[in-house]
Amino acid sequence: MAVRYGNLPFREQIDYLRQKVAIPTRAWTDIYGGEHDHAFMVAGANRMAIVEDFQRSVLKAIENGGTLQDFRKDFDKIVERHGWSYNGSRGWRTRVIYETNLMQSYNAGREAQMADPELRRLRPFGLYRHGGSENPRPEHLANDGMVVPLDDAWWQRWTPKNGWGCTCKKYMISREEAERRGYTVLDRGPDIEYEEKVVGANGPSPRTVRVPKGIDPGFEHRPGAGRV
């Protein structure tokens, strides 16, 4: 999947990923939620050299428009070079590392663009669109077509990506365009129902977290918000 803006690499996305600091971890819960705006990690990669190699590989894929298959070749070389023993299948681990970093850095880059004051003046609302998966999360599907002011606190929780494999999107839109397209424009986001979950219970870093219903733990933050 080549991530580009027009015919040029997506600068805001690349800057977001490049500025992260590589952090060795024992489990995915060691770095949580908005902490990912500053830290690059791969669950269980507990040596700095391994994490740095993975960060360089993901960054190369984004800068050059590399594919998942390209990343898997790098993954195999990194694993062999460092003798890293990882959990899960190769197919699953590579997809999670590649797609999560790809999409969250893309979304953070889009958020950086949406912060432009002139764009905000012209299009002060956000439009939530469901990604169209065959087995949708009910809460994500219920948000499809929702138009909420971009400065509303609702977006601090519900800006995609909102879970593992989530492909929902957020777009800037004006009130006039939204109404012309048949969307209902809300003055404020809907109330958020929260629930507590325990994550990483079987690992070295368990956490009890409070997340909106329908959002996977770790995704209950607006990508890039910690950079503001």
N, C-alpha and C positions, 0 to 999 in steps of 0.2 A: 504494500500500500504506500504509494508515494504521497507524502503530505506536502502540498505546495499551495501557495496563495498566488493565483494567476499563473505566471510562468516562472516565478521566483520562489526560492525556499522561504518558508514562513519564519521570518526573523524573530518575532515575539516568542514563538514556540521554541526555537533553538536557544534563544537567550535564557528562557526559563529553565531548560534542562541543563544548559552549560553552567549556570550559576549555582546549581545544587552541589552540596558537599557529600562526597561518598562516605557512608557510615557502615561499618561492619555490624551485623546483627545475628542473633541466635534464632529469632522467630519474627513473623510478620508484625506481631503486636509490639515489638520494640520501638518502632516508629509508627505513629498513629495519626490519622486524620490530617489536619492542617500542617503537621510537622513535615509532611512530604513536600511542602512548598520550598523547603530549605535543604532537605536531605534526600540523597539517592541511596536506595537500599535494594537488596535482593534477599528475600527471606532465607535465613540460614547461611548466607555467605558471610562468614565470620572473620575473613581476612581482608585487609584493605586492598591488597593487590587484585583480588578477585572482583571486588565491588567496582574498583576503578576500571578494570577491563570491561565489565558489563556496561558501565556508564559510557565508555568510549564507543562500544559497539552499538548501543541504542542511539547515541548521538549521531554516529555515522549513518545509520539507517535513516534517520530523520533528515539529515542534511542532504543525503544523496538519493533519497526516495527508495531506500532498500525495502525488500519484502520480508515476510516472516521466514521464508526459506533461506534468505541471505543471513538473517539473524541466527537461524538454527546452525548454520555452518560455523559462525563465530562462536556460538554457544559450545559446540562440540570441541573446538580448539581451546577455549578457555577452561572447560572442565578437564580436558586432558592435560593441559599445561600445569594446572594447579592441583590436580588430583582431587578435585572437589566431589564429595559424595552428597548428593542432594536427594530430597524426598519427592515422591511423585514420578509420573512418567515424563519422559523427555518432551513428548508432544504437549502435554498440559503445562509443564513448567515454562517452556519457551513461549507458548502462547500468552500465558499470564504476564510474564515479564515484558514481552514485546508490546502487546496490545494495551496493557494498562498504562505503561509509560508513554506510549504513542498518543493515546487518546487524552490522558490527563494533561500532558504537556500541550497538546493542541487546544484543549479547552481553556487552559490557563492563558495561552497566547491570545485566544479569542476574547477572554475577559480583559486582557490588557488593551486590546483594540477598542472594546466597548467602553472603556473608561475615558476615551477621548471626549472632551467637553462639547465640541461641535457636533459630533455624532449623537451624543446624549440629548442635545437640544432638538435635533431633528427627529430622533427616534428614542423617546424616553421610556418605552415599554419593552418588556421581554416577552417573547412568545415561546412557550414550551411545546415541543413536538415529540411525540412518541416515536421510537426508532423503528417500529413495525415488526418486532420479533414475533415468531410464530407462537410462542408461549409467554405472553406479556405479563409483567407484574401488574396486578389490578390497580395499584396506586399510581404507577407510571402512566398507565393507559388513561386513568381518570384525569390526569393533568394535561392530556393532549388537547391543544388548542387554547390553553389557558393563557391569558394576557394580563400581566401584572407589572406595575411600575418597577423599573430596574433598580431603584433605590430602596425598594421594599425589603424588609428583613427576611421575607419568605425565600428569596433567592440565595441567602447565605446558607440555607440548608438544601434547597431543591435545584441548584444549578447542576446540570449533568457534568460528569457521569455519576449516576446514583447507585451503582452496584456493579458486581462482577458481570461482565458481558453486556452491560447496559449500553445502548446506542442512541439514547434520547439526545435531543439537541435543544439549544437555546438560541433564539434569534432576536436581534433588535427590530423594533417595529414602531411605527407612529400610530396614534389613535385613529387617524383617518384611514390608514391602510388596513388596520385591524378590523375596523367596522365595515370597510368595503369588502373585505374577505369573509365577512360573516361571523367574526369572533366577538365574544362578549368581553369588553374591557372592564377589568376590576380595579377599583380604587385602592385595594389592598389585597395582599395574598390571603388565602384561606388559613384558618387555624391549623396548627400542626399537632398531630397526635403523636406523643412520644412513648417509647417503651424501653425497658432496660434489658440488656443482653450481656451475657458473659462470653467473651471471645478469648481464644487461645487457652481454654481450660486445661488442655492436655500438654501444653508446652511450658517453657520456662518463664513466660511473661504474660500471665493471664490478666485480663482487665474486665471490669464491669463498666459498660458504657451506656449512655442514654442517646438513643437514635430515633429519628422520625420513623414511624411505621411505613414500611415500603422501601426504605433506604438501607443498603447493606452497611454494617459497621465498617468504619474507615472512610466512607464516602459522604459523610454528613457535613461536608464543608464545601465552600465555593472555591474551585481550583484557582490558585494564584492569590487568594485574598490575603495570605500572610506576607505577600511582597509589597502591599500598599503601605 
